[in-house]
Each structure stands twice: as structure tokens, then as C-alpha cells.
Amino acid sequence: MSKNYKIAVLPGDGIGPEVTNESVKVLKVIGEAYQYNFQFDYGVMGAEAIYQTGNPLPDETLELCKNSDAVLFGAIGDPAFDNNPDAKVRPEQGLLKLRKGLGLFANIRPIKTYASLIKKSPLKREIVEGTDIQIYRELISGIYFGEKFTEENGDYAYDVCKYSKEEITGIAHLAFQDAQKRKKKLTLIDKANVLDTSRLWRKIVKEIALEYPDVKVDFMFVDNAAMQMILNPKQFDVILTENMFGDIISDEASVIGGSIGLLPSASIGNDNALFEPIHGSYPQAKGKGIANPIASILSAAMMLDHLELTQAANKLRESVENAIESRYVTIDLNPDINYSTSEVGDFIADYIRFSERSYYNHENVQLGKSTIV
């Protein structure tokens, strides 16, 4: 008897619909292979929602997400708004409102290197090889959600950063629990030599650490952490940090693997969860079939983890790694011989169906001549 899962799909803006389409494609194949019934219900958000409704997150979309087992999201952003500082309604407001509305307090970003792509990294092989980091970023508090003010004449403004014990405790426990399953090391990134909020983070994390005696905890100021991420990223296992520092440090870490098009993320709450690639909407590539779908597909794998469909999640990751090692990738990963967004999705879906019995001639794929026999 198949299990049923309701998945809210928010394709979003730019290349979002293209990459999300590939995730839905492979999830349908996963469903066939493992007897899961995924029901995909679509909603609008971001610039597309503004154009259609005037609202970056319509109430109907929020309700759809609340009533689903998980949310699969594409990308958000549009040059028409980016280049207009006077725009009162912006696509990104929809994502902030969605995170808050769903109570998604923890953003999780894996940073991993692939052997065949290390030469794409801007850093030396010996620095990045073997990097495997999990970043936990608090998502719905801090300076992004604090009180904001701008004087009428525009000469003065402020943003308030606030945290409470409760807002720190939830994500800290998630990070410690993950560290227990990994290399048993957690690094809190803060600015405790300057900021009261950081001193609160450090105090609470030290208290919680007593509950996880098998996890080694260290502390690092964010400016030093930014430097260490370039000098020696392999020193990190699980990183825990507040909202703004997490936004910055995770984007810095994203270039280690050689392409931002490889990196997924999960945003987790007590009752809801959202999964999305970390890349932006990349409007220049919209409709050209060149967008890398792997980050979105790996986000779907994180969704399967969340739904406790571990075997399927591992198979999906194996299928992605096969595509990368076979060099069956988009132009950002191989400018000389490359495949379209949908071709990469087809290749990954085919491996899930047939694995080593794939219809694809793997010898020819390696030579860049992808014939089907």
C-alpha cells in the first residue's frame, strides 16, 4: 500500500520553475520506485504573485503550505524590483513572510565537495578537498525581523537586533543532535566581544552543550570565521549561528564546491518544512534551458530525509553523484560539453529507474556523446 504525501510546489521567479520542474520529475520517479504517492499542489509567490495579485505571498499560498507535508520552492527575485529602490512591495517580502508564517526557525545548508568538480573551486584542491559542513542558521529573528526606522528626510535609520532564549534554544538543539550523528563537533559563530545578542547566544549554547557531552563545542567570532572558511574549511563540521551571520557565512561557503548550482537547503519549523536551492532566480538564464537543476533536486532529497524516506533520499543523492561523476551536467559545471536543464533531470530520473541497467550508454556519456541504445 502506497504512502501519501502532500507537497506544495512554489516555482517562484526566474529559473525557479525550470529547476523545480526537474525536482518534481525525479520525485515522481521516486514515487514509482518506492510506492509513495506524492500529490503536488502548486501556488504562486514572489514577483509572479505580485504581477498576478499585487501580493508577494497570497493568503491562498500560505494556507496551501500550512496544509502540506512539505514545501518545494524554486527561487525568488526579479530585476524590475531589484533595480527600483522605491518599490514598496518586493518579491523577497513574500519569502520572509512565508518563513515567519510557517514558523521556519532553522535553515540548514550542507556544503560538500565532489571529487570531479574540485578544480572548479576558486580555492586550491588541498584546501577544499574533503570539505563537509552543515550550517544551521536561525531564520525568523534577529536584525532582519527587528524594529526598523528611517527618518523622513532619509538621513537617519536603524535596525534592531533582538533574540530571546526560546528563539536560540530550538535551533541549538537541532544543531547539537545533527553533530552527534556526524563528527561530533559544533562551532558557534558570533560576535560576543561586541554584541549583547551574541553574548546571549554563547551563554545559552554553553548551557545546552551540557546535554550533549559527546559533542565538542568551540566558539569563533564571525570575522575570524569568514577568514577560516577560506583558509581551512575542513576544520568545520556543524556550524550554528544567528540570522545575519548565517546569511553571510553560508553564501561565502557556497563557492567552495565550485558552483552555487549544487547547493540545497532546508528550512525547518515545528510543524512545517520548506526545501529550496540556495541560488537566486538568475533571470539572465530564464527560459534558456541552461539552469543547473541539481541544487533543487538535492533539496528534494533533503525533503525525503525530513519525511523519513531515508532509502529514497540516499538513492536520489546517489543518482545525482552519478550524474556529476559521469559529467552529465549543465554549462556552469562543464562549459565544453554540457546538457540542458531537462536533460540532466532525465539522466538522474533514468538512473533511479534502472541504475546500472540505464538506457544511457555510460561509455559514450563519459566521452560527451550521450547516445541512447
N, C-alpha and C positions, 0 to 999 in steps of 0.2 A: 504494500500500500504506500503510495507516494505521500511525502510530506508537503504541506502547502505553506508558501511564504509570500507575503505581500510586499512588493518592492516599489517604492515611489521613485520615479525617474525624473530628474530635473536636468534636461540637457543644457540649459543656460545659453551663454553667448559665444560668439566666435567659433572656435573649433570644438566647443563643448559638445554639440550634437553629434559631430563626426566620431569623436573618440568614445562617447557614451554608447553610440550605436554598436561599436565593436565589443564593448563590455556586455551589453545585452545579448549580442550574438553568442559569445562564448558561454555566458550563463545559461542560455537555452540549451546549449550542447551539454553543459554540466548537468542540467536537469534531466536530460535524456539518459545520460550515462549513469547517474546515481539515483534515479527515480525521485527527483524533487520537482515539485510543481511551483515554479516562480510565476507569480502574477504581476505583470509590470503595468503600473498606472502612471501616466505622465502629467506633469504640472509645469507651469511657467514661472520663471524667476529671473531677476536681473534686468538687463536692458530690454530683452524681448518682452518681459512682463510690463515694463514701463511703456513701451510702444503700444502694447495691446490694452493695458488697463490704467496706466498712469501710476501704478504702484509696483515697486520692485519685488514685493512679496505679497501677492494677493492672499486674502484670508483662505480661499479655497485651497491654495497650495500648502499653506501651513497646516490646515486640517488634514489634507491628504498625507502629509509627512507624519503627523501625530498618530494616524491610524494605520501606519505601515510597520512592518517588522524591521525595515532598514530603508535608508535613502541613498540612492546613487546619483551623484551630482557631477556635472560636466565642468563648466568654467564660467566665470563672471567678469564682465567688463566690456566697455565699448568706447572707441576713440571719441565719439560725439560727446561723451560726458567727461572723459579724461582731459580733453582739451578745452573744457568750458568751466573755469573756476567759479562761475556764478550759478551753476546748476544747483538747484535746491534739492532735487531728487536724483539720487545716483544709484547705479546698479549694486554697488557694494553694500549699500544700506540694507538691501534685501538679505544678503548673506549674514550680516551682523544680527539682524532681526530674527533670522531663522535659527542661528546658534542659540540666541537667548530664548526664543520661544520653545525650542526643543530641550533646553537645559543641557546643551552640549558643552560640558565644562572641561573636557580633556581632549586635546588634539595630539595625535600620535603620528610621528613621521619616522619611518625606517630609512636609514641611509646605508646603502650597501654597494660594494663594488663588484663588477663582473670581470672575470679574467680577460675576456676577449675585447673589453672596452676600456681597459685601464689607460691605454695610450691616448684616449680621448680626454682624459682628465688634464686640467691645466697644471696639476701638481705631478711631481716625479713618482714613478712607479713604486720605489721603495718607501715613499711616504704614505701612499694611499692603499697599497695592496693589502687586502685582508680587513679593511675598514668595515665595521658592522655596528651601527649605532641606532639606538631607539630614543627619539626625542619626545618628551612629554611636556607640552606647552599648555598652561592654563588658558582658557579660551573665552570666558564670558565676564571677566572682571578686569581690574587694573585700569590703566590710563585710557584705554580705548572706550571704556564704559563709564568713566568718572565724569563728574560735572565739568562742563565746558563753557567758556565765556569769551566773547570778543567784543571789545568796546566799539561803539557805533562808528567812531572815526577810523577804526581799524588799526590804531597804534598800540593796542594792548590786548593780550589774550592769555588765557591759561587753560590747562587741562589738569584735572586732579586724578592722582593715582591712589586708589584705596583697595585694601584687602582685609578680609576677616579670617579668623581661624577656620571657619567652616569652608570657606572658598579654597583654602590651601589643603585642608585635610583630605578631601576626596581624591584629588589628583595625586597627592603624595602616596596614598595607599596603592593606587593603581601602578604607579611607577616602581614602588618597592616590590610589589607582587611580580611584576614583569622581570625585575632584576633577579629575583630568586630563581626564575626559570632560565636565565641567561648566564652571564659570567659573575653574577653576584657583586656588581659594583654600580653605585649610583653617584652621580655628580650633580649637586645643586649649583646652578649658575645664578648669581645675584649681584648686587652692588651694596653689600652690607656695610661697607666703610663709609657710605654716603646716605643711603636711603633708609628711612624707618620701615617702609614696607618690606624691604629686603631683610632687615633685621628680624622682622616678624616671621618671614618665610624660614629663615635659618633656625630660629628658636623652635618653631613647630616641627620642622623636619628632624631636628635633633631628638625631639620627644618621640616622634613616630618611629625613628630608627631603632629605638629600644625594643620595639615589637618585632624587628627583623634583624636579629643578632648575626645572621649568616651573611648579611649584605654589608659590604664595606662602603662607607659614605665619605665623600670628600666635598669640599666647597671651593668654588672658583669665582672670582669677580668676572663680570661679563666682558670687560675689555681684554683681560688676560685670556679668557675662553675663546674670544674671537681670534686671537693670535695662535693659541694652541690648536685650534681646529685646522689651521694651515700647517703648522709645524709638525704636529703629531696627532692626527685624528684617531689613530688606533688606540690611544690611551683611554678613549671614552667607550662606555658600554651603554648604560641608561643615563640620559640627561633629563633633569627636571628643572623647570624654570617658569617664570611668570609670563604674562601675555606678550608684552612688547619685546622683551629679551628673546622669547621663544620665536617670535615672528622673524627677528633679525638673524639669530644664530642658525635657525633651520634653513633659511634661504642661503646663508653662507655655506652651510654644509651640503646643500643640494648640488653644488658644482663638482664635488669630489668625484662622483661617479662618471662624469663626462657628459651627462645630458640631463637636464631637468625633466625631459620627457619620459624618464624611467621611474619617477618617484611618486608613490601613492601616499595617501594619508587617511586617517580615520578620526572622526570627532565623536566622542562618546559621552553619553549622559546616563542618568539612572534608568530612564525609560525609552530613550531613543538613540539612534546612531546614524551618522552620515559618513559617506565614503566618497573621496574625490581625489583626482590628481592634483599635485601642488602647482603645476604650471598654470599660467594665466590663459586668457581667452585667445591670445595670439591672432588677432584679427587679420594680419597680413597673410596668414595661411588659410583663412576660411574658404572652404569650397574647392581647394586645390588638391585635396587627397594626399597631402604630404605630412599631416599631423601625426605624431607618434602616439599610438593608442596604448602603449604598454603601461604607462602610469595609471591610466584609467582601469585597465584590465587587472593590474596588481591591486588597485583599490577594491575591485570586486573580490579579489582573493582575501583581502582583509575583512570584507563583508562576510564571506563564507566562514572565516575564523570566528567572527562575532556571533554568527548563527550556530556555532559549534558544529559546523560541517567540515571537520578538520581534514578528512581524507580528500574531499573535493578541493579544498583550498590548496593543499600540498600538490595535488595533480595540476592545478591551474598554474602554480608557480613553476613546476617542472616544465610545463608546456611553454611558458614564457622564456625560461632559461634555454630551452631547446632552440627557440627562435633566435635568441641572441647569439648563442654559440654557433648556430647554422648561418649566421649573418643574414637572416631573412628579416631585415629591418628597414625602417624609413630613412629618408635622406639625412636627417640630423646625425644618425649613427654611422652611415656609410654613404658619403657623397658620390662615390664612384659607381657602385652597384646597389640599387635600392628598390624598394617596393612601396606600393601605396598603402594608405591607412587601412583600407578594407582588405587588401591582400595579406597584410600582416595579421589581421584578425582572423582571416580564413585559415592561414597557416597554423595559428595557435589552436583554433577550433578543431582543425583536422587532426592535430596531434592528440587532443583529448579523446577524440573518437577512436583513433587507430594506433596511437603511439608508434612503435617501431614498424608497424604494418601500414604506415601512412601511404596514401596515394602519391605523395610528393617523392620525386627521385632525389634523395638526400645528397647523392654524389654531385648531381647537377646543381642543386641549390648551393653547395659549397663553392662551385665554380661560377655561380651567378647566372645559371641558365635554367632555373626553376621550371622544368618541364613536368607535366603530369603524365604518368604512364599507367 
